């Protein structure tokens, strides 16, 4: 590992080494879970937009993603 680290430091300005170093390496299971969550989130968003499109104007208020996940407000 030390040898590999030294090689990265030595050749850090080489374009191909820089390209490899800038990529974010994740375990495959985590990468696939993130991808699946992204697909699910996009599907929920698409479904909500379709519901809003085919319902009476003003009947479905727009709620931001940040406020959807708030459970309660502490006083």
N, CA, C and O atoms as a Tinker XYZ file with bonds, in Angstrom:
   300  protein
     1  N      0.835000   -1.200000    0.000000    73     2
     2  CA     0.000000    0.000000    0.000000    64     1     3
     3  C      0.871000    1.252000    0.000000    63     2     4     5
     4  O      0.575000    2.228000   -0.690000    81     3
     5  N      1.947000    1.213000    0.782000    73     3     6
     6  CA     2.848000    2.372000    0.814000    64     5     7
     7  C      3.480000    2.605000   -0.555000    63     6     8     9
     8  O      3.598000    3.741000   -1.013000    81     7
     9  N      3.885000    1.504000   -1.203000    73     7    10
    10  CA     4.501000    1.605000   -2.522000    64     9    11
    11  C      3.514000    2.224000   -3.516000    63    10    12    13
    12  O      3.870000    3.116000   -4.286000    81    11
    13  N      2.289000    1.745000   -3.487000    73    11    14
    14  CA     1.273000    2.294000   -4.390000    64    13    15
    15  C      1.024000    3.775000   -4.109000    63    14    16    17
    16  O      0.851000    4.572000   -5.031000    81    15
    17  N      1.010000    4.129000   -2.831000    73    15    18
    18  CA     0.801000    5.528000   -2.449000    64    17    19
    19  C      1.942000    6.403000   -2.964000    63    18    20    21
    20  O      1.703000    7.501000   -3.466000    81    19
    21  N      3.182000    5.922000   -2.843000    73    19    22
    22  CA     4.340000    6.682000   -3.332000    64    21    23
    23  C      4.282000    6.852000   -4.849000    63    22    24    25
    24  O      4.617000    7.912000   -5.376000    81    23
    25  N      3.852000    5.794000   -5.546000    73    23    26
    26  CA     3.718000    5.904000   -7.007000    64    25    27
    27  C      2.675000    6.952000   -7.378000    63    26    28    29
    28  O      2.872000    7.726000   -8.315000    81    27
    29  N      1.558000    6.974000   -6.639000    73    27    30
    30  CA     0.528000    7.978000   -6.901000    64    29    31
    31  C      1.072000    9.384000   -6.680000    63    30    32    33
    32  O      0.782000   10.296000   -7.454000    81    31
    33  N      1.866000    9.556000   -5.616000    73    31    34
    34  CA     2.437000   10.871000   -5.328000    64    33    35
    35  C      3.449000   11.267000   -6.396000    63    34    36    37
    36  O      3.500000   12.425000   -6.809000    81    35
    37  N      4.259000   10.301000   -6.845000    73    35    38
    38  CA     5.303000   10.585000   -7.819000    64    37    39
    39  C      4.720000   10.981000   -9.173000    63    38    40    41
    40  O      5.211000   11.907000   -9.818000    81    39
    41  N      3.682000   10.283000   -9.596000    73    39    42
    42  CA     3.110000   10.514000  -10.912000    64    41    43
    43  C      1.769000   11.235000  -10.849000    63    42    44    45
    44  O      0.939000   11.069000  -11.743000    81    43
    45  N      1.545000   12.027000   -9.812000    73    43    46
    46  CA     0.235000   12.647000   -9.629000    64    45    47
    47  C     -0.138000   13.628000  -10.730000    63    46    48    49
    48  O     -1.321000   13.916000  -10.911000    81    47
    49  N      0.836000   14.151000  -11.470000    73    47    50
    50  CA     0.516000   15.122000  -12.512000    64    49    51
    51  C      0.341000   14.475000  -13.881000    63    50    52    53
    52  O      0.025000   15.161000  -14.853000    81    51
    53  N      0.540000   13.172000  -13.965000    73    51    54
    54  CA     0.291000   12.468000  -15.234000    64    53    55
    55  C     -1.218000   12.389000  -15.450000    63    54    56    57
    56  O     -1.952000   12.034000  -14.528000    81    55
    57  N     -1.694000   12.716000  -16.657000    73    55    58
    58  CA    -3.157000   12.802000  -16.852000    64    57    59
    59  C     -3.923000   11.513000  -16.529000    63    58    60    61
    60  O     -5.013000   11.572000  -15.959000    81    59
    61  N     -3.373000   10.367000  -16.883000    73    59    62
    62  CA    -4.110000    9.127000  -16.623000    64    61    63
    63  C     -4.150000    8.797000  -15.139000    63    62    64    65
    64  O     -5.161000    8.304000  -14.638000    81    63
    65  N     -3.056000    9.065000  -14.433000    73    63    66
    66  CA    -3.024000    8.823000  -12.985000    64    65    67
    67  C     -3.974000    9.786000  -12.289000    63    66    68    69
    68  O     -4.673000    9.400000  -11.352000    81    67
    69  N     -4.004000   11.026000  -12.734000    73    67    70
    70  CA    -4.904000   12.024000  -12.140000    64    69    71
    71  C     -6.355000   11.599000  -12.343000    63    70    72    73
    72  O     -7.177000   11.728000  -11.436000    81    71
    73  N     -6.668000   11.089000  -13.542000    73    71    74
    74  CA    -8.026000   10.650000  -13.853000    64    73    75
    75  C     -8.444000    9.509000  -12.933000    63    74    76    77
    76  O     -9.566000    9.502000  -12.428000    81    75
    77  N     -7.557000    8.552000  -12.711000    73    75    78
    78  CA    -7.864000    7.418000  -11.840000    64    77    79
    79  C     -8.016000    7.887000  -10.396000    63    78    80    81
    80  O     -8.923000    7.443000   -9.691000    81    79
    81  N     -7.134000    8.781000   -9.953000    73    79    82
    82  CA    -7.150000    9.235000   -8.563000    64    81    83
    83  C     -8.391000   10.055000   -8.242000    63    82    84    85
    84  O     -8.847000   10.062000   -7.099000    81    83
    85  N     -8.948000   10.752000   -9.244000    73    83    86
    86  CA   -10.107000   11.596000   -8.980000    64    85    87
    87  C    -11.394000   10.798000   -8.878000    63    86    88    89
    88  O    -12.392000   11.301000   -8.362000    81    87
    89  N    -11.389000    9.569000   -9.358000    73    87    90
    90  CA   -12.591000    8.764000   -9.276000    64    89    91
    91  C    -12.805000    8.281000   -7.849000    63    90    92    93
    92  O    -11.857000    8.038000   -7.102000    81    91
    93  N    -14.056000    8.151000   -7.500000    73    91    94
    94  CA   -14.407000    7.725000   -6.153000    64    93    95
    95  C    -14.662000    6.230000   -6.177000    63    94    96    97
    96  O    -15.597000    5.774000   -6.834000    81    95
    97  N    -13.855000    5.468000   -5.479000    73    95    98
    98  CA   -13.979000    4.020000   -5.483000    64    97    99
    99  C    -14.844000    3.577000   -4.313000    63    98   100   101
   100  O    -14.554000    3.887000   -3.158000    81    99
   101  N    -15.910000    2.849000   -4.629000    73    99   102
   102  CA   -16.832000    2.344000   -3.618000    64   101   103
   103  C    -16.977000    0.839000   -3.781000    63   102   104   105
   104  O    -16.819000    0.314000   -4.883000    81   103
   105  N    -17.276000    0.143000   -2.694000    73   103   106
   106  CA   -17.609000   -1.271000   -2.836000    64   105   107
   107  C    -18.851000   -1.433000   -3.724000    63   106   108   109
   108  O    -19.746000   -0.588000   -3.720000    81   107
   109  N    -18.884000   -2.529000   -4.479000    73   107   110
   110  CA   -19.959000   -2.735000   -5.451000    64   109   111
   111  C    -21.329000   -2.754000   -4.798000    63   110   112   113
   112  O    -22.286000   -2.224000   -5.361000    81   111
   113  N    -21.443000   -3.357000   -3.614000    73   111   114
   114  CA   -22.747000   -3.443000   -2.955000    64   113   115
   115  C    -23.277000   -2.045000   -2.612000    63   114   116   117
   116  O    -24.459000   -1.760000   -2.804000    81   115
   117  N    -22.397000   -1.182000   -2.104000    73   115   118
   118  CA   -22.807000    0.183000   -1.757000    64   117   119
   119  C    -23.175000    0.959000   -3.017000    63   118   120   121
   120  O    -24.163000    1.693000   -3.036000    81   119
   121  N    -22.373000    0.791000   -4.074000    73   119   122
   122  CA   -22.636000    1.479000   -5.334000    64   121   123
   123  C    -23.998000    1.089000   -5.892000    63   122   124   125
   124  O    -24.746000    1.946000   -6.361000    81   123
   125  N    -24.326000   -0.214000   -5.843000    73   123   126
   126  CA   -25.609000   -0.692000   -6.364000    64   125   127
   127  C    -26.771000   -0.196000   -5.507000    63   126   128   129
   128  O    -27.835000    0.122000   -6.039000    81   127
   129  N    -26.582000   -0.124000   -4.182000    73   127   130
   130  CA   -27.640000    0.385000   -3.312000    64   129   131
   131  C    -27.916000    1.858000   -3.592000    63   130   132   133
   132  O    -29.072000    2.279000   -3.627000    81   131
   133  N    -26.858000    2.641000   -3.791000    73   131   134
   134  CA   -27.031000    4.063000   -4.103000    64   133   135
   135  C    -27.779000    4.221000   -5.421000    63   134   136   137
   136  O    -28.668000    5.064000   -5.549000    81   135
   137  N    -27.405000    3.395000   -6.401000    73   135   138
   138  CA   -28.059000    3.448000   -7.703000    64   137   139
   139  C    -29.545000    3.098000   -7.591000    63   138   140   141
   140  O    -30.388000    3.751000   -8.206000    81   139
   141  N    -29.859000    2.068000   -6.805000    73   139   142
   142  CA   -31.252000    1.657000   -6.612000    64   141   143
   143  C    -32.049000    2.751000   -5.905000    63   142   144   145
   144  O    -33.186000    3.031000   -6.283000    81   143
   145  N    -31.459000    3.373000   -4.879000    73   143   146
   146  CA   -32.138000    4.464000   -4.167000    64   145   147
   147  C    -32.413000    5.639000   -5.098000    63   146   148   149
   148  O    -33.469000    6.266000   -5.016000    81   147
   149  N    -31.464000    5.937000   -5.982000    73   147   150
   150  CA   -31.636000    7.031000   -6.931000    64   149   151
   151  C    -32.803000    6.733000   -7.879000    63   150   152   153
   152  O    -33.607000    7.618000   -8.173000    81   151
   153  N    -32.895000    5.491000   -8.354000    73   151   154
   154  CA   -33.985000    5.102000   -9.245000    64   153   155
   155  C    -35.324000    5.226000   -8.528000    63   154   156   157
   156  O    -36.295000    5.719000   -9.102000    81   155
   157  N    -35.379000    4.775000   -7.259000    73   155   158
   158  CA   -36.617000    4.847000   -6.492000    64   157   159
   159  C    -37.036000    6.300000   -6.246000    63   158   160   161
   160  O    -38.218000    6.631000   -6.348000    81   159
   161  N    -36.081000    7.153000   -5.928000    73   159   162
   162  CA   -36.374000    8.564000   -5.677000    64   161   163
   163  C    -36.911000    9.233000   -6.938000    63   162   164   165
   164  O    -37.871000   10.001000   -6.881000    81   163
   165  N    -36.281000    8.933000   -8.088000    73   163   166
   166  CA   -36.750000    9.504000   -9.350000    64   165   167
   167  C    -38.158000    9.017000   -9.691000    63   166   168   169
   168  O    -38.966000    9.779000  -10.221000    81   167
   169  N    -38.454000    7.750000   -9.389000    73   167   170
   170  CA   -39.790000    7.213000   -9.669000    64   169   171
   171  C    -40.838000    7.908000   -8.807000    63   170   172   173
   172  O    -41.918000    8.252000   -9.288000    81   171
   173  N    -40.512000    8.115000   -7.518000    73   171   174
   174  CA   -41.458000    8.829000   -6.644000    64   173   175
   175  C    -41.693000   10.246000   -7.145000    63   174   176   177
   176  O    -42.824000   10.733000   -7.134000    81   175
   177  N    -40.632000   10.907000   -7.583000    73   175   178
   178  CA   -40.735000   12.272000   -8.082000    64   177   179
   179  C    -41.586000   12.320000   -9.352000    63   178   180   181
   180  O    -42.438000   13.195000   -9.509000    81   179
   181  N    -41.344000   11.373000  -10.250000    73   179   182
   182  CA   -42.084000   11.316000  -11.509000    64   181   183
   183  C    -43.567000   11.054000  -11.263000    63   182   184   185
   184  O    -44.430000   11.655000  -11.902000    81   183
   185  N    -43.853000   10.140000  -10.320000    73   183   186
   186  CA   -45.251000    9.812000  -10.008000    64   185   187
   187  C    -45.959000   11.026000   -9.412000    63   186   188   189
   188  O    -47.109000   11.305000   -9.750000    81   187
   189  N    -45.278000   11.739000   -8.533000    73   187   190
   190  CA   -45.881000   12.926000   -7.921000    64   189   191
   191  C    -46.158000   13.994000   -8.974000    63   190   192   193
   192  O    -47.205000   14.641000   -8.942000    81   191
   193  N    -45.223000   14.180000   -9.909000    73   191   194
   194  CA   -45.442000   15.164000  -10.978000    64   193   195
   195  C    -46.625000   14.761000  -11.863000    63   194   196   197
   196  O    -47.413000   15.610000  -12.279000    81   195
   197  N    -46.744000   13.464000  -12.145000    73   195   198
   198  CA   -47.885000   13.003000  -12.956000    64   197   199
   199  C    -49.202000   13.196000  -12.223000    63   198   200   201
   200  O    -50.197000   13.599000  -12.825000    81   199
   201  N    -49.214000   12.907000  -10.914000    73   199   202
   202  CA   -50.432000   13.133000  -10.129000    64   201   203
   203  C    -50.805000   14.610000  -10.136000    63   202   204   205
   204  O    -51.972000   14.967000  -10.297000    81   203
   205  N    -49.806000   15.461000   -9.960000    73   203   206
   206  CA   -50.055000   16.896000   -9.937000    64   205   207
   207  C    -50.564000   17.368000  -11.301000    63   206   208   209
   208  O    -51.431000   18.238000  -11.379000    81   207
   209  N    -50.021000   16.790000  -12.367000    73   207   210
   210  CA   -50.400000   17.176000  -13.723000    64   209   211
   211  C    -51.857000   16.815000  -14.040000    63   210   212   213
   212  O    -52.536000   17.553000  -14.753000    81   211
   213  N    -52.337000   15.681000  -13.512000    73   211   214
   214  CA   -53.670000   15.192000  -13.849000    64   213   215
   215  C    -54.705000   15.445000  -12.757000    63   214   216   217
   216  O    -55.788000   14.861000  -12.793000    81   215
   217  N    -54.396000   16.298000  -11.796000    73   215   218
   218  CA   -55.376000   16.624000  -10.766000    64   217   219
   219  C    -55.795000   18.082000  -10.921000    63   218   220   221
   220  O    -55.228000   18.829000  -11.719000    81   219
   221  N    -56.776000   18.458000  -10.157000    73   219   222
   222  CA   -57.288000   19.819000  -10.221000    64   221   223
   223  C    -56.188000   20.799000   -9.786000    63   222   224   225
   224  O    -55.473000   20.528000   -8.820000    81   223
   225  N    -56.047000   21.912000  -10.474000    73   223   226
   226  CA   -55.010000   22.880000  -10.096000    64   225   227
   227  C    -55.190000   23.373000   -8.657000    63   226   228   229
   228  O    -56.281000   23.787000   -8.266000    81   227
   229  N    -54.125000   23.325000   -7.890000    73   227   230
   230  CA   -54.164000   23.797000   -6.503000    64   229   231
   231  C    -54.571000   22.747000   -5.497000    63   230   232   233
   232  O    -54.486000   22.997000   -4.295000    81   231
   233  N    -55.015000   21.565000   -5.945000    73   231   234
   234  CA   -55.461000   20.536000   -4.994000    64   233   235
   235  C    -54.282000   19.803000   -4.348000    63   234   236   237
   236  O    -54.412000   19.281000   -3.241000    81   235
   237  N    -53.147000   19.760000   -5.021000    73   235   238
   238  CA   -51.953000   19.106000   -4.466000    64   237   239
   239  C    -50.876000   20.161000   -4.261000    63   238   240   241
   240  O    -50.206000   20.551000   -5.216000    81   239
   241  N    -50.701000   20.628000   -3.027000    73   239   242
   242  CA   -49.685000   21.657000   -2.788000    64   241   243
   243  C    -48.283000   21.085000   -2.955000    63   242   244   245
   244  O    -48.036000   19.913000   -2.673000    81   243
   245  N    -47.379000   21.929000   -3.416000    73   243   246
   246  CA   -45.995000   21.508000   -3.596000    64   245   247
   247  C    -45.269000   21.551000   -2.256000    63   246   248   249
   248  O    -45.268000   22.583000   -1.585000    81   247
   249  N    -44.646000   20.427000   -1.858000    73   247   250
   250  CA   -43.871000   20.347000   -0.620000    64   249   251
   251  C    -42.434000   20.011000   -1.005000    63   250   252   253
   252  O    -42.193000   19.043000   -1.726000    81   251
   253  N    -41.484000   20.807000   -0.528000    73   251   254
   254  CA   -40.096000   20.571000   -0.891000    64   253   255
   255  C    -39.573000   19.284000   -0.267000    63   254   256   257
   256  O    -40.097000   18.821000    0.746000    81   255
   257  N    -38.550000   18.716000   -0.867000    73   255   258
   258  CA   -37.970000   17.459000   -0.396000    64   257   259
   259  C    -37.437000   17.595000    1.035000    63   258   260   261
   260  O    -37.530000   16.656000    1.825000    81   259
   261  N    -36.892000   18.736000    1.356000    73   259   262
   262  CA   -36.339000   18.940000    2.697000    64   261   263
   263  C    -37.425000   18.867000    3.764000    63   262   264   265
   264  O    -37.208000   18.300000    4.835000    81   263
   265  N    -38.587000   19.434000    3.478000    73   263   266
   266  CA   -39.658000   19.469000    4.463000    64   265   267
   267  C    -40.417000   18.149000    4.563000    63   266   268   269
   268  O    -41.098000   17.907000    5.559000    81   267
   269  N    -40.311000   17.285000    3.538000    73   267   270
   270  CA   -40.997000   16.003000    3.563000    64   269   271
   271  C    -40.457000   15.102000    4.670000    63   270   272   273
   272  O    -41.201000   14.307000    5.244000    81   271
   273  N    -39.181000   15.223000    4.966000    73   271   274
   274  CA   -38.534000   14.302000    5.901000    64   273   275
   275  C    -38.549000   14.789000    7.342000    63   274   276   277
   276  O    -38.021000   14.108000    8.221000    81   275
   277  N    -39.142000   15.954000    7.608000    73   275   278
   278  CA   -39.229000   16.467000    8.969000    64   277   279
   279  C    -40.408000   15.789000    9.660000    63   278   280   281
   280  O    -41.536000   15.849000    9.171000    81   279
   281  N    -40.148000   15.145000   10.794000    73   279   282
   282  CA   -41.179000   14.404000   11.508000    64   281   283
   283  C    -41.979000   15.346000   12.396000    63   282   284   285
   284  O    -43.209000   15.345000   12.351000    81   283
   285  N    -41.287000   16.155000   13.210000    73   283   286
   286  CA   -41.972000   17.068000   14.121000    64   285   287
   287  C    -41.084000   18.284000   14.362000    63   286   288   289
   288  O    -39.864000   18.233000   14.207000    81   287
   289  N    -41.728000   19.364000   14.741000    73   287   290
   290  CA   -41.014000   20.587000   15.073000    64   289   291
   291  C    -40.943000   20.709000   16.591000    63   290   292   293
   292  O    -41.973000   20.677000   17.266000    81   291
   293  N    -39.734000   20.847000   17.132000    73   291   294
   294  CA   -39.545000   20.941000   18.567000    64   293   295
   295  C    -39.629000   22.405000   18.982000    63   294   296   297
   296  O    -38.987000   23.266000   18.381000    81   295
   297  N    -40.425000   22.682000   20.013000    73   295   298
   298  CA   -40.576000   24.065000   20.464000    64   297   299
   299  C    -39.695000   24.345000   21.652000    63   298   300
   300  O    -39.691000   25.463000   22.168000    81   299
